[in-house]
Amino acid sequence: MSGSYVTDVCDLRDLLGPFPCPLHIARLLAEPTNVDLWAEMIPPDAFEFDGMTMITPVEVTAHEVISRLKNDPSGF
């Protein structure tokens, strides 16, 4: 399923201080699926969300997903 997200009425507060340094950011971007690394460098309890996010889901068929993957595997 895909869709669109509206976060205009959502505020994010940093509770622990400065974001990781550029070297840490580069490491995170090099390993985008390493959940443990992300949780270590950016602990989930370091942030507080206030407000709401609106999500508009769009259902797609398996055929469309396969077609999109063939055309642009990084586009998902």
Buried (B, 14 or more C-beta within 10 A) or exposed (E): EEEEEEEEEEEEEEEEEEEEEEEBEEBBEEEEEEEEBBEEBBEEEBEEEEEEEEEEEEEEEEEEEEEBEEEEEEEE
